[in-house]
Amino acid sequence: MKKEKLIKKYDKQVKIYENKRTNQKLAGWRNKIIKNAYGKVLEVGVGAGANFPYYDRDNVEITGVDFSSEMIQSAKRAASHFQVNAEFIQEDIDELVLEDNSFDCIVSTLSLCSYPDPIVTLNKFNKWCRKDGIILLMEHGLSSNIFLSFGQKMIDPLHTKISGCHCNRNINMLIENSNLQVDHIERYWSDIIYLIWAKPIRL
Ligand SMILES: C[S@@+](CC[C@H](N)C(=O)[O-])C[C@H]1O[C@@H](n2cnc3c(N)ncnc32)[C@H](O)[C@@H]1O
């Protein structure tokens, strides 16, 4: 899908993402992963700021990135509401230029599904994160249940067309083929949801 079309798709979904901020199931997982963030945090695909309530706000300085102007506006409102120290960059992750080793923590939640080449994106996280930093991911992907994964593969073209997000990404495979080193991993909902605590590897 062309980038401009994808951006418009996300611009239009801002209300849906604002409503998802109160999703209780997601809230538990967000809390579990986001409370580990510290220091200079880069949150990629920040969306409507759904993770902001779960940061330890006295210990983080967040840089939120998103290519959707509507999402950035919504995230700014959320940052002010939840009183988190945040600045924002409206940019495509594929074009974003940041210094290597410049963040203590990289956060991505429910976003790997949208990137054209998620392994390339994960390898950017690897470079941007300080060598003693942490990469925190909460992602969704292909279930280990063959019936569910069959359904996910079948509906993916339509799902992507409607939402801009792939529901058939193999998260295990993506992480294994990236430069990240997994410290801890938890899976939920027949392995559709992954919580991942990882470290960068210096090559
Ligand atoms: C599925 S939403 C997830 C939002 C949020 N992280 C959450 O947990 O609710 C994906 C977000 O990533 C953004 N996004 C998708 N592709 C992107 C890209 N290439 N560069 C920057 N942002 C992107 C979208 O605009 C959207 O806000």
The ligand as a Tripos MOL2 file, in Angstrom:
@<TRIPOS>MOLECULE
LIG
   27    29     1     0     0
SMALL
NO_CHARGES

@<TRIPOS>ATOM
      1 C1         -1.6570   -0.2070   15.0490 C.3       1 LIG1
      2 S1         -1.2790    1.4310   15.5460 S.3       1 LIG1
      3 C2         -0.6380    1.2160   17.2080 C.3       1 LIG1
      4 C3         -0.6430    2.4810   18.0060 C.3       1 LIG1
      5 C4         -0.0790    2.3950   19.4260 C.3       1 LIG1
      6 N1          1.3270    1.9990   19.4350 N.3       1 LIG1
      7 C5         -0.8710    1.4810   20.3170 C.2       1 LIG1
      8 O1         -0.2940    0.6130   20.9790 O.co2     1 LIG1
      9 O2         -2.1080    1.6570   20.3890 O.co2     1 LIG1
     10 C6          0.1760    1.7070   14.5860 C.3       1 LIG1
     11 C7          0.6760    3.1470   14.6460 C.3       1 LIG1
     12 O3          1.9100    3.2130   13.9290 O.3       1 LIG1
     13 C8          1.8590    4.3030   13.0330 C.3       1 LIG1
     14 N2          2.6800    3.9160   11.8790 N.ar      1 LIG1
     15 C9          2.4500    2.9100   11.0130 C.ar      1 LIG1
     16 N3          3.4220    2.8400   10.0890 N.ar      1 LIG1
     17 C10         4.3000    3.8330   10.3930 C.ar      1 LIG1
     18 C11         5.5130    4.2830    9.8070 C.ar      1 LIG1
     19 N4          6.0230    3.6830    8.7200 N.pl3     1 LIG1
     20 N5          6.1610    5.3250   10.3660 N.ar      1 LIG1
     21 C12         5.6450    5.9550   11.4740 C.ar      1 LIG1
     22 N6          4.4860    5.5820   12.0750 N.ar      1 LIG1
     23 C13         3.8290    4.5270   11.5350 C.ar      1 LIG1
     24 C14         0.3780    4.5010   12.6820 C.3       1 LIG1
     25 O4          0.0890    5.8270   12.2760 O.3       1 LIG1
     26 C15        -0.2840    4.1270   14.0100 C.3       1 LIG1
     27 O5         -0.4220    5.2610   14.8570 O.3       1 LIG1
@<TRIPOS>BOND
     1     1     2 1
     2     2     3 1
     3     2    10 1
     4     3     4 1
     5     4     5 1
     6     5     6 1
     7     5     7 1
     8     7     8 2
     9     7     9 1
    10    10    11 1
    11    11    12 1
    12    11    26 1
    13    12    13 1
    14    13    14 1
    15    13    24 1
    16    14    15 ar
    17    14    23 ar
    18    15    16 ar
    19    16    17 ar
    20    17    18 ar
    21    17    23 ar
    22    18    19 1
    23    18    20 ar
    24    20    21 ar
    25    21    22 ar
    26    22    23 ar
    27    24    25 1
    28    24    26 1
    29    26    27 1
@<TRIPOS>SUBSTRUCTURE
     1 LIG1         1 GROUP 0 **** ****
